[in-house]
Amino acid sequence: MSYFLKLSPMLCLFLLSPFAQADTKPEAKKAEPIAEMKKEAKAEEAADSQEGEPEEVKPCEGKTLKSKFTVNPNGTVTDKKAKLMWMQCSIGQSGADCSGAGQTFTYEHSLQQAKIINETGFANFKDWRVPSLKELTSMVDLTCGQPVLNTTAFPNVPKGWFWTSSPHNSNTYYAWMVYFEHAKHHTDVKYGTNYVRLVRDNVK
């Protein structure tokens, strides 16, 4: 009789148990893509804050200031090409330098904020709304970097995602948003919270 057949049953179970455990080990749950993108954005922001005192960043005029945007004295910016008028600051900020911290809202609350602002009006207009994905991405100026946005026209842009009014094509629980630090756009669940910049159209 061979040597292996002489082994006791208990010893055989002891030798085989590591392999059985390896086969039954559960797989790690994969993170949602949007969660990974938000983690990446936060990591980049944290890395920037750990590099010591930040240098003074000069406003970027890019290629769009003279050809596309006109900064108005009433806190708005006119897009001459698209015939749109933007709020110069995101909701929660104010002043010519858009000082203060921007506020974040869920998708539904961002739409509600536009209605609240229109009750009293802003810059003598009462037809402000959350922009579509096409409208919000039209602000991008790739000749400027982090944010890829004309910061002469739109100063002190919060680092984070901005809601659009465009829902996901096939999933009503999601809507599109834009990240101006790297010109990214993605969908997020509507109960997520993001920044908001309002727009109005029919600008002559």
KOLFIGU-278928 format. One record per residue (C-alpha): residue in three letters; z, x, y; residue number from 0. Coordinates in Angstrom, 3 decimals. Example, Ala and Ser with C-alpha at 12.3 -4.5 7.8 and 13.67 -1.06 7.14 Angstrom:
<sites>
@residu->Ala, w->7.800, u->12.300, v->-4.500, num->0
@residu->Ser, w->7.140, u->13.670, v->-1.060, num->1
</sites>
This chain:
<sites>
@residu->Met, w->0.000, u->0.000, v->0.000, num->0
@residu->Ser, w->-0.957, u->1.346, v->3.445, num->1
@residu->Tyr, w->1.592, u->2.421, v->6.065, num->2
@residu->Phe, w->0.771, u->-0.451, v->8.441, num->3
@residu->Leu, w->1.373, u->-3.083, v->5.786, num->4
@residu->Lys, w->4.884, u->-1.737, v->5.301, num->5
@residu->Leu, w->5.827, u->-2.469, v->8.921, num->6
@residu->Ser, w->8.247, u->-5.323, v->9.318, num->7
@residu->Pro, w->7.001, u->-8.582, v->10.899, num->8
@residu->Met, w->9.447, u->-8.166, v->13.805, num->9
@residu->Leu, w->8.040, u->-4.712, v->14.610, num->10
@residu->Cys, w->4.482, u->-6.063, v->14.605, num->11
@residu->Leu, w->5.456, u->-8.776, v->17.086, num->12
@residu->Phe, w->7.086, u->-6.150, v->19.329, num->13
@residu->Leu, w->3.923, u->-3.999, v->19.332, num->14
@residu->Leu, w->1.585, u->-6.923, v->20.045, num->15
@residu->Ser, w->3.672, u->-8.661, v->22.738, num->16
@residu->Pro, w->2.362, u->-6.580, v->25.760, num->17
@residu->Phe, w->-1.202, u->-7.611, v->24.935, num->18
@residu->Ala, w->-0.267, u->-11.272, v->24.717, num->19
@residu->Gln, w->1.477, u->-11.056, v->28.091, num->20
@residu->Ala, w->-1.540, u->-9.394, v->29.683, num->21
@residu->Asp, w->-3.795, u->-12.243, v->28.558, num->22
@residu->Thr, w->-1.531, u->-14.941, v->29.959, num->23
@residu->Lys, w->-0.864, u->-13.396, v->33.382, num->24
@residu->Pro, w->-1.989, u->-15.919, v->36.068, num->25
@residu->Glu, w->-4.732, u->-14.970, v->38.516, num->26
@residu->Ala, w->-3.807, u->-14.516, v->42.154, num->27
@residu->Lys, w->-4.853, u->-17.415, v->44.338, num->28
@residu->Lys, w->-7.659, u->-16.515, v->46.725, num->29
@residu->Ala, w->-7.028, u->-17.091, v->50.400, num->30
@residu->Glu, w->-9.169, u->-19.553, v->52.296, num->31
@residu->Pro, w->-11.994, u->-17.817, v->54.241, num->32
@residu->Ile, w->-10.862, u->-19.259, v->57.582, num->33
@residu->Ala, w->-7.299, u->-18.068, v->56.947, num->34
@residu->Glu, w->-8.630, u->-14.577, v->56.285, num->35
@residu->Met, w->-10.671, u->-14.628, v->59.514, num->36
@residu->Lys, w->-7.643, u->-15.730, v->61.542, num->37
@residu->Lys, w->-5.528, u->-13.010, v->59.904, num->38
@residu->Glu, w->-8.215, u->-10.488, v->60.810, num->39
@residu->Ala, w->-8.235, u->-11.648, v->64.428, num->40
@residu->Lys, w->-4.434, u->-11.417, v->64.640, num->41
@residu->Ala, w->-4.474, u->-7.948, v->63.046, num->42
@residu->Glu, w->-7.023, u->-6.748, v->65.594, num->43
@residu->Glu, w->-4.917, u->-8.138, v->68.428, num->44
@residu->Ala, w->-1.781, u->-6.474, v->67.027, num->45
@residu->Ala, w->-3.607, u->-3.151, v->66.687, num->46
@residu->Asp, w->-4.696, u->-3.335, v->70.297, num->47
@residu->Ser, w->-1.107, u->-3.910, v->71.435, num->48
@residu->Gln, w->0.163, u->-0.865, v->69.512, num->49
@residu->Glu, w->-2.120, u->1.657, v->71.146, num->50
@residu->Gly, w->0.198, u->2.234, v->74.097, num->51
@residu->Glu, w->-0.307, u->1.047, v->77.649, num->52
@residu->Pro, w->-3.710, u->-0.677, v->77.913, num->53
@residu->Glu, w->-6.173, u->0.665, v->80.435, num->54
@residu->Glu, w->-7.187, u->-1.591, v->83.274, num->55
@residu->Val, w->-10.254, u->-3.491, v->82.166, num->56
@residu->Lys, w->-12.880, u->-4.089, v->84.812, num->57
@residu->Pro, w->-14.503, u->-7.534, v->84.829, num->58
@residu->Cys, w->-17.845, u->-7.596, v->83.052, num->59
@residu->Glu, w->-20.784, u->-9.105, v->84.946, num->60
@residu->Gly, w->-23.144, u->-8.588, v->82.019, num->61
@residu->Lys, w->-26.684, u->-9.812, v->82.292, num->62
@residu->Thr, w->-25.714, u->-13.422, v->82.967, num->63
@residu->Leu, w->-23.854, u->-13.450, v->86.288, num->64
@residu->Lys, w->-26.840, u->-13.542, v->88.626, num->65
@residu->Ser, w->-29.392, u->-15.064, v->86.239, num->66
@residu->Lys, w->-27.231, u->-17.757, v->84.675, num->67
@residu->Phe, w->-23.796, u->-18.365, v->86.228, num->68
@residu->Thr, w->-22.636, u->-19.316, v->89.712, num->69
@residu->Val, w->-18.897, u->-19.136, v->90.386, num->70
@residu->Asn, w->-17.844, u->-22.073, v->92.581, num->71
@residu->Pro, w->-14.783, u->-22.134, v->94.886, num->72
@residu->Asn, w->-13.344, u->-25.241, v->93.170, num->73
@residu->Gly, w->-12.410, u->-23.626, v->89.849, num->74
@residu->Thr, w->-15.722, u->-24.305, v->88.135, num->75
@residu->Val, w->-18.720, u->-22.232, v->87.028, num->76
@residu->Thr, w->-22.263, u->-23.612, v->87.039, num->77
@residu->Asp, w->-24.726, u->-22.619, v->84.327, num->78
@residu->Lys, w->-28.002, u->-22.781, v->86.229, num->79
@residu->Lys, w->-30.177, u->-22.489, v->83.117, num->80
@residu->Ala, w->-28.456, u->-25.051, v->80.898, num->81
@residu->Lys, w->-27.517, u->-27.269, v->83.865, num->82
@residu->Leu, w->-23.901, u->-27.397, v->82.773, num->83
@residu->Met, w->-20.675, u->-27.015, v->84.716, num->84
@residu->Trp, w->-17.727, u->-25.284, v->83.053, num->85
@residu->Met, w->-14.066, u->-25.168, v->83.920, num->86
@residu->Gln, w->-13.527, u->-21.544, v->84.896, num->87
@residu->Cys, w->-10.210, u->-21.428, v->83.009, num->88
@residu->Ser, w->-9.182, u->-22.699, v->79.629, num->89
@residu->Ile, w->-6.729, u->-25.614, v->79.647, num->90
@residu->Gly, w->-3.268, u->-24.345, v->80.563, num->91
@residu->Gln, w->-4.518, u->-21.595, v->82.897, num->92
@residu->Ser, w->-5.009, u->-21.846, v->86.640, num->93
@residu->Gly, w->-6.030, u->-19.985, v->89.786, num->94
@residu->Ala, w->-9.009, u->-17.786, v->90.609, num->95
@residu->Asp, w->-7.840, u->-15.244, v->88.025, num->96
@residu->Cys, w->-7.045, u->-17.869, v->85.366, num->97
@residu->Ser, w->-3.438, u->-16.736, v->85.167, num->98
@residu->Gly, w->-0.937, u->-18.089, v->82.680, num->99
@residu->Ala, w->-1.164, u->-18.726, v->78.973, num->100
@residu->Gly, w->-3.806, u->-21.083, v->77.661, num->101
@residu->Gln, w->-2.628, u->-24.067, v->75.649, num->102
@residu->Thr, w->-3.740, u->-24.778, v->72.088, num->103
@residu->Phe, w->-4.435, u->-28.201, v->70.646, num->104
@residu->Thr, w->-5.542, u->-29.859, v->67.445, num->105
@residu->Tyr, w->-9.116, u->-31.142, v->67.399, num->106
@residu->Glu, w->-8.128, u->-34.738, v->68.188, num->107
@residu->His, w->-5.715, u->-33.649, v->70.910, num->108
@residu->Ser, w->-8.425, u->-31.530, v->72.526, num->109
@residu->Leu, w->-10.599, u->-34.633, v->72.870, num->110
@residu->Gln, w->-7.580, u->-36.506, v->74.214, num->111
@residu->Gln, w->-6.954, u->-33.772, v->76.807, num->112
@residu->Ala, w->-10.416, u->-34.362, v->78.249, num->113
@residu->Lys, w->-9.601, u->-38.074, v->78.647, num->114
@residu->Ile, w->-6.275, u->-37.273, v->80.324, num->115
@residu->Ile, w->-7.922, u->-34.881, v->82.799, num->116
@residu->Asn, w->-10.625, u->-37.449, v->83.579, num->117
@residu->Glu, w->-8.014, u->-40.026, v->84.572, num->118
@residu->Thr, w->-7.292, u->-38.101, v->87.765, num->119
@residu->Gly, w->-10.313, u->-35.814, v->87.746, num->120
@residu->Phe, w->-10.808, u->-32.081, v->88.142, num->121
@residu->Ala, w->-12.832, u->-30.596, v->91.021, num->122
@residu->Asn, w->-13.659, u->-34.204, v->92.013, num->123
@residu->Phe, w->-15.357, u->-34.909, v->88.665, num->124
@residu->Lys, w->-14.227, u->-37.310, v->85.953, num->125
@residu->Asp, w->-16.752, u->-36.672, v->83.202, num->126
@residu->Trp, w->-15.305, u->-33.556, v->81.528, num->127
@residu->Arg, w->-15.600, u->-33.203, v->77.759, num->128
@residu->Val, w->-15.185, u->-30.727, v->74.904, num->129
@residu->Pro, w->-18.442, u->-28.735, v->74.528, num->130
@residu->Ser, w->-20.695, u->-28.794, v->71.487, num->131
@residu->Leu, w->-21.122, u->-25.689, v->69.321, num->132
@residu->Lys, w->-24.529, u->-25.004, v->70.897, num->133
@residu->Glu, w->-23.086, u->-25.273, v->74.408, num->134
@residu->Leu, w->-20.061, u->-23.080, v->73.765, num->135
@residu->Thr, w->-22.051, u->-20.319, v->72.058, num->136
@residu->Ser, w->-24.502, u->-20.350, v->74.987, num->137
@residu->Met, w->-21.735, u->-18.699, v->77.049, num->138
@residu->Val, w->-21.846, u->-15.540, v->74.906, num->139
@residu->Asp, w->-23.066, u->-12.393, v->76.688, num->140
@residu->Leu, w->-23.540, u->-9.545, v->74.201, num->141
@residu->Thr, w->-23.806, u->-6.986, v->77.001, num->142
@residu->Cys, w->-20.069, u->-7.518, v->77.497, num->143
@residu->Gly, w->-17.598, u->-6.521, v->74.821, num->144
@residu->Gln, w->-14.314, u->-8.032, v->73.672, num->145
@residu->Pro, w->-14.654, u->-10.662, v->74.895, num->146
@residu->Val, w->-18.424, u->-11.047, v->74.686, num->147
@residu->Leu, w->-18.246, u->-13.203, v->77.767, num->148
@residu->Asn, w->-18.913, u->-12.728, v->81.453, num->149
@residu->Thr, w->-15.343, u->-12.053, v->82.588, num->150
@residu->Thr, w->-16.337, u->-12.004, v->86.249, num->151
@residu->Ala, w->-17.179, u->-15.682, v->85.901, num->152
@residu->Phe, w->-14.527, u->-16.410, v->83.240, num->153
@residu->Pro, w->-11.501, u->-14.114, v->83.744, num->154
@residu->Asn, w->-8.481, u->-13.657, v->81.487, num->155
@residu->Val, w->-10.038, u->-15.270, v->78.396, num->156
@residu->Pro, w->-7.340, u->-15.956, v->75.758, num->157
@residu->Lys, w->-7.747, u->-14.076, v->72.496, num->158
@residu->Gly, w->-8.261, u->-16.804, v->69.951, num->159
@residu->Trp, w->-10.542, u->-19.554, v->68.708, num->160
@residu->Phe, w->-11.937, u->-22.274, v->70.991, num->161
@residu->Trp, w->-12.662, u->-25.793, v->69.767, num->162
@residu->Thr, w->-16.073, u->-27.389, v->70.013, num->163
@residu->Ser, w->-16.723, u->-31.116, v->69.676, num->164
@residu->Ser, w->-19.118, u->-30.485, v->66.762, num->165
@residu->Pro, w->-17.764, u->-31.688, v->63.405, num->166
@residu->His, w->-18.727, u->-30.059, v->60.123, num->167
@residu->Asn, w->-21.955, u->-31.549, v->58.736, num->168
@residu->Ser, w->-20.544, u->-32.616, v->55.370, num->169
@residu->Asn, w->-16.742, u->-32.458, v->55.683, num->170
@residu->Thr, w->-15.194, u->-34.707, v->58.304, num->171
@residu->Tyr, w->-11.863, u->-32.877, v->58.068, num->172
@residu->Tyr, w->-13.406, u->-29.762, v->59.661, num->173
@residu->Ala, w->-14.956, u->-28.944, v->63.054, num->174
@residu->Trp, w->-16.647, u->-25.890, v->64.568, num->175
@residu->Met, w->-14.944, u->-23.336, v->66.786, num->176
@residu->Val, w->-15.932, u->-20.082, v->68.538, num->177
@residu->Tyr, w->-14.138, u->-16.709, v->68.796, num->178
@residu->Phe, w->-15.282, u->-14.830, v->71.898, num->179
@residu->Glu, w->-13.733, u->-11.471, v->71.021, num->180
@residu->His, w->-16.496, u->-10.846, v->68.490, num->181
@residu->Ala, w->-18.956, u->-13.727, v->69.049, num->182
@residu->Lys, w->-17.959, u->-15.396, v->65.781, num->183
@residu->His, w->-18.130, u->-19.080, v->64.968, num->184
@residu->His, w->-16.582, u->-20.875, v->62.018, num->185
@residu->Thr, w->-15.084, u->-24.201, v->60.986, num->186
@residu->Asp, w->-11.393, u->-25.038, v->60.902, num->187
@residu->Val, w->-9.399, u->-28.023, v->59.701, num->188
@residu->Lys, w->-8.980, u->-30.485, v->62.547, num->189
@residu->Tyr, w->-5.198, u->-30.278, v->62.453, num->190
@residu->Gly, w->-5.430, u->-26.562, v->63.279, num->191
@residu->Thr, w->-4.640, u->-25.572, v->66.870, num->192
@residu->Asn, w->-7.105, u->-23.725, v->69.115, num->193
@residu->Tyr, w->-7.894, u->-23.200, v->72.804, num->194
@residu->Val, w->-10.106, u->-25.544, v->74.835, num->195
@residu->Arg, w->-12.501, u->-25.059, v->77.763, num->196
@residu->Leu, w->-14.114, u->-28.238, v->79.093, num->197
@residu->Val, w->-17.654, u->-28.778, v->80.330, num->198
@residu->Arg, w->-19.718, u->-31.476, v->82.035, num->199
@residu->Asp, w->-23.481, u->-31.977, v->82.110, num->200
@residu->Asn, w->-26.165, u->-33.532, v->84.279, num->201
@residu->Val, w->-25.624, u->-30.771, v->86.849, num->202
@residu->Lys, w->-28.377, u->-30.652, v->89.469, num->203
</sites>
